Amino acid sequence: MAVYTDITEDDLADFLTAYDVGTLTSYKGIAEGVENTNFLLHTTKGSYILTLYEKRVDQNDLPFFLGLMHHLADKGLSCPLPLPRADGKLLGELSGRPAAVISFLEGMWLRKPNANHCREVGKALAAMHVAGEGFEIRRRNALSVDSWRPLWNNSRDRADEVQAGLKAEIAAELDFLKANWPKDLPEGVIHADLFPDNVFFLGDGLSGLIDFYFACNDFLAYDVSVCLNAWCFEKDGAFNMTKGMALLSGYQSVRPLTAAEVEALPLLARGSALRFFLTRLYDWLTTPPGALVVKKDPLEYLKKLQFHRSVATAAEYGLTHETKPA
């Protein structure tokens, strides 16, 4: 359960007086999420999400995250919105943490997505990339290729505790990706963490995207590779080409990939698999016993990384549509 900071009912009720949300009737912690503390609030005016931004989130990035949600919503993307306080600000403070009240998005995330769901995710991701055009605040991707080696250094000496030979394998992978990472692909605002628990559905229809707290500026196709990793593998580690084909065709129906993006996709998928492996490895080795966080197995993403090494072209992910000119 990802609740790092507890709050009292009296402190919360006092905090909410600055918002036009009515009177608090109940609240409970939300188990999902690994970066921030989230609560579901019920008031006399409806339901809301309360987010307390923890120390791992740079407060200087909050204007980007909150402003991006407003920008995307203004462009027609379905996503939660931070509510303004009486003073017009989007942020307050609760229990010593920056805090925001966010509109509640109807829907639920899927434990067993099928190919049709993957197609809708592809469409929604492309729609977000298009909607992000014109957003003027920029934020670099703090978890991209230049940050992987420093992150790895925090876990390197204990890596072989997780699996024998891991230290040498990841060192070689970092060298390869650093030397071959693309430099001139289309860029824009990316979600960077569009896993199933960040996509809500009502029935078979996608109702919206949530959790933009890894969003940043980077290659748009990198975001596609994150989704291939997050949505198109089965529990046994096998890549599901039917899901891959659906996700990619959905994406291309809204924003066709360039020829350069298609060529780079296997390399980007290797990189995004490594990124999630490294953060999971760090958490696996450093999260103390009894912490209210469910640790995720880093070896799941090592297996995905190893699969991507064997991929020669994006056709092996199910890509069949024509590309647009570079």
URPEKA-V253077 format. One record per residue. RES is the residue in one letter. OMEGA is omega in radians with two decimals (none if undefined). BURIAL is + if it has 16 or more other ideal C-beta (glycine too) atoms within 10 Angstrom, else -. Layout:
BEGIN
<<RES	OMEGA	BURIAL> <RES	OMEGA	BURIAL>>
END
This chain:
BEGIN
<<M	-3.06	-> <A	2.99	+> <V	-3.06	+> <Y	-3.10	+> <T	3.12	+> <D	3.13	-> <I	3.09	+> <T	-3.14	-> <E	-3.13	-> <D	3.13	-> <D	-3.14	-> <L	3.13	+> <A	3.12	-> <D	3.12	-> <F	-3.05	+> <L	3.11	+> <T	3.12	-> <A	-3.09	-> <Y	3.10	+> <D	-3.08	-> <V	-3.12	+> <G	-3.06	-> <T	-3.14	-> <L	3.05	+> <T	3.08	-> <S	3.05	-> <Y	3.10	+> <K	3.11	-> <G	3.12	+> <I	-3.03	+> <A	-3.05	-> <E	3.10	-> <G	-3.13	+> <V	-3.06	+> <E	-3.01	+> <N	3.04	+> <T	-3.10	+> <N	3.06	+> <F	2.97	+> <L	-3.12	-> <L	2.96	+> <H	3.12	-> <T	3.12	+> <T	3.12	-> <K	3.13	-> <G	-3.12	-> <S	-3.08	-> <Y	3.02	+> <I	3.02	+> <L	3.11	+> <T	2.99	+> <L	-3.05	+> <Y	-3.03	+> <E	-2.99	+> <K	3.14	-> <R	3.12	-> <V	3.12	+> <D	-3.12	-> <Q	3.12	-> <N	3.13	-> <D	-3.03	+> <L	3.07	+> <P	3.08	-> <F	-3.08	+> <F	-3.06	+> <L	3.11	+> <G	3.14	-> <L	3.14	+> <M	3.09	+> <H	-3.14	-> <H	-3.12	+> <L	3.12	+> <A	3.11	+> <D	3.12	-> <K	3.03	-> <G	3.10	-> <L	3.12	+> <S	3.12	+> <C	3.13	+> <P	3.13	+> <L	3.01	+> <P	-3.11	+> <L	3.10	+> <P	3.00	-> <R	3.13	+> <A	3.12	-> <D	3.12	-> <G	-3.12	-> <K	3.14	-> <L	-3.09	+> <L	2.95	+> <G	3.10	+> <E	-3.13	-> <L	-3.13	+> <S	3.09	-> <G	-3.14	-> <R	2.93	+> <P	-3.04	+> <A	3.10	+> <A	3.02	+> <V	-3.02	+> <I	3.11	+> <S	-3.10	+> <F	3.13	-> <L	3.14	+> <E	3.09	-> <G	3.11	+> <M	3.13	-> <W	-2.97	-> <L	3.06	+> <R	-3.11	-> <K	3.14	-> <P	3.08	+> <N	-3.07	-> <A	3.11	+> <N	3.08	-> <H	3.13	+> <C	3.09	+> <R	3.12	+> <E	3.08	+> <V	3.09	+> <G	3.10	+> <K	-3.09	+> <A	3.11	+> <L	3.11	+> <A	3.11	+> <A	3.08	+> <M	3.12	+> <H	3.11	+> <V	-3.12	-> <A	-3.13	+> <G	3.12	+> <E	3.11	-> <G	3.08	-> <F	-2.89	+> <E	3.12	-> <I	3.14	-> <R	3.06	-> <R	3.13	+> <R	3.09	-> <N	-3.09	+> <A	3.13	-> <L	3.09	+> <S	-2.89	+> <V	-3.10	+> <D	-3.11	-> <S	-3.03	-> <W	-3.12	+> <R	3.06	+> <P	3.10	-> <L	3.12	+> <W	-3.11	+> <N	3.12	-> <N	-3.08	-> <S	-2.94	+> <R	-3.00	+> <D	3.13	-> <R	-3.01	-> <A	-3.11	+> <D	2.98	-> <E	-3.11	-> <V	3.08	+> <Q	-3.14	-> <A	3.11	-> <G	-3.07	-> <L	-3.10	+> <K	-3.12	+> <A	-3.10	-> <E	-3.09	+> <I	3.08	+> <A	3.12	-> <A	3.14	-> <E	3.11	+> <L	3.12	+> <D	-3.11	-> <F	-3.08	-> <L	3.11	+> <K	-3.10	-> <A	-3.00	-> <N	-3.08	-> <W	-3.10	+> <P	-3.08	+> <K	-2.98	-> <D	3.06	-> <L	3.10	+> <P	-3.11	-> <E	3.08	-> <G	3.09	+> <V	3.09	+> <I	3.09	+> <H	3.04	+> <A	-3.12	+> <D	-3.01	+> <L	3.06	+> <F	-3.11	+> <P	-3.12	+> <D	3.06	+> <N	3.10	+> <V	-3.12	+> <F	3.08	+> <F	2.89	+> <L	-2.98	-> <G	3.10	-> <D	-3.10	-> <G	3.12	-> <L	-3.08	+> <S	3.08	+> <G	3.12	+> <L	-3.13	+> <I	2.99	+> <D	-3.11	+> <F	-2.98	+> <Y	2.88	+> <F	-3.09	+> <A	-3.05	+> <C	3.05	+> <N	-3.13	+> <D	3.11	+> <F	3.12	+> <L	-3.13	+> <A	3.04	+> <Y	3.09	+> <D	3.07	+> <V	-3.13	+> <S	3.06	+> <V	-3.13	+> <C	3.05	+> <L	3.12	+> <N	-3.02	+> <A	-2.97	+> <W	-2.87	+> <C	3.03	+> <F	3.09	+> <E	-3.08	-> <K	3.11	-> <D	3.11	-> <G	-3.12	-> <A	3.05	-> <F	-3.14	+> <N	-3.07	+> <M	3.11	-> <T	3.09	-> <K	3.11	+> <G	3.11	+> <M	-3.13	+> <A	-3.12	+> <L	-3.10	+> <L	3.12	+> <S	3.06	+> <G	3.12	+> <Y	-3.06	+> <Q	3.09	+> <S	3.13	-> <V	-3.14	-> <R	3.14	+> <P	3.07	-> <L	3.03	+> <T	3.10	+> <A	3.13	-> <A	3.10	+> <E	3.13	+> <V	-3.14	+> <E	-3.06	+> <A	-2.97	+> <L	3.12	+> <P	3.12	+> <L	3.10	+> <L	3.12	+> <A	3.03	+> <R	-3.11	+> <G	-3.12	+> <S	3.05	+> <A	3.11	+> <L	-3.13	+> <R	-3.11	+> <F	3.02	+> <F	-3.05	+> <L	3.14	+> <T	3.08	+> <R	3.13	+> <L	3.13	+> <Y	3.14	+> <D	-3.14	+> <W	-3.07	+> <L	-2.99	+> <T	-3.14	-> <T	-3.08	-> <P	3.08	-> <P	3.11	-> <G	3.12	-> <A	-3.09	-> <L	3.14	-> <V	3.08	-> <V	3.13	-> <K	-3.13	-> <K	-3.05	-> <D	3.13	-> <P	-3.08	+> <L	3.03	-> <E	-3.11	+> <Y	2.98	+> <L	3.12	+> <K	3.10	-> <K	3.08	+> <L	-3.14	+> <Q	3.07	-> <F	-3.08	+> <H	3.09	+> <R	-3.09	-> <S	-3.06	-> <V	-3.12	+> <A	-3.10	-> <T	-3.13	-> <A	3.08	+> <A	3.12	-> <E	3.00	+> <Y	-3.12	+> <G	-3.13	+> <L	-3.11	+> <T	-3.07	-> <H	3.06	-> <E	3.12	-> <T	3.02	+> <K	3.13	-> <P	3.13	-> <A	none	->>
END
